[in-house]
């Protein structure tokens, strides 16, 4: 039976309007004016609650196989469904083996089989001088490649230097797929560490000083130079510093194929507000100043940042060293899959932004990055019927039991946010509604 999804606020590429979204066999068959509901349809009427495209997260560390005790496909995709995400892009590190060969990609797909509440796809890795594996990985279906210019901080994945990037450059260009870069260079980090010898690592100010803006700025300058030379697509992940925005703007004006993401934590928190010892806030690059946060918001509004990815990077609680409170030894990563949309929406309300910006930054642009925009990321005819129902006016205090990922630790617990995901649909099937999950999984490897 066909389905009709009805709302006074359907968020489409043409704008937000009252509409009926008709679904047949898991695909969007039509988007018609309000009131035009065929007689033979199963009707889902959401009234004034918004119907948005299912969100697409370009930056998730699922960690399976190998570190499933940190996170896994079952728990990550449940949290995603609770957060309105219907597609996750899994990073190639933190799992063992890292996704740097076709065999490792096969192992990851095998590990995920039968466990996923939502769809997912893999990024491959550029690591360990594996240039000869880039084109085979592309042929096997990865949607792009990730590399680290600084130490990743985890066994099994290695930082790359300029020489290794030059080996990879022609292969990346041949695939036409993007290179996603953790853009921090080691030299500024090493200089900062030397200057902080003997400092108090319980202080957030010490950690912030250990990862200066210059590490990001110098790394991005290098990557833009290589992008210009080799012609591969370049994507800067988790941009945290406003100081790189000018050169990125100039590079795009020049015509370089560059895209940029930032993360909810850089848009919500500010260094001045982080308590000493609060290692739940540790991430890399670090959360910077309130003025920097405002500049990132402005860059989103003005189009200098394309999208928002969570960089969901979970770990067991003991790795956060919460009792010790040392930013030097704590794992760097913030978990946010289930709450990322309310976090971002809370800030968007302050900027006077609407639901169309949510669809652009958290669905369509990530889908384009991964090459899925003819299938995901928009309520448009022919796309998968991936939706989320959102109460934009609800006020929610974040509780640990609403996080749904494996370890319920996050700096967002206790925060009061605006907006609540009420339901999530994957290809027309409800996988999450009012705190409950479907009894059978729906997700696929894309």
KALIN-V156416 format. One line per field, one symbol per residue. ss: DSSP state (H for helix, E for strand, - for the rest). A space follows every 10 residues. Layout:
BEGIN
ss=???
END
This chain:
BEGIN
ss=--EEEEEEEE EE--EEEEEE EEEE--EEEE EEE------- -EEEE----E EEE-EEEEEE E--------- --HHHHHHHH HH--EEEEEE ---------- -HHHHHHHHH HH------EE EE-EE----- HHHHHHHHHH ---EEEEE-- ---------- -HHHHHHHHH HHHHH--EEE EE---HHHHH HHHHH----- ---HHHHHHH --HHHHHHHH HHHHHHHHHH --EEEE---- -HHHHHHHHH HHHH---EEE EE-HHHHH-- HHH-----HH H--------H HHHHHHHHHH HH----EE-- -EE---HHHH ---------- ---E-----H HHHHHHHHHH ----HHHHHH HHHHHHHHHH ---------- ---E--EEEE EEEEEEE--H HH-------- -----EEEEE EEEEEE--EE EEE--EE--- ----E-
END
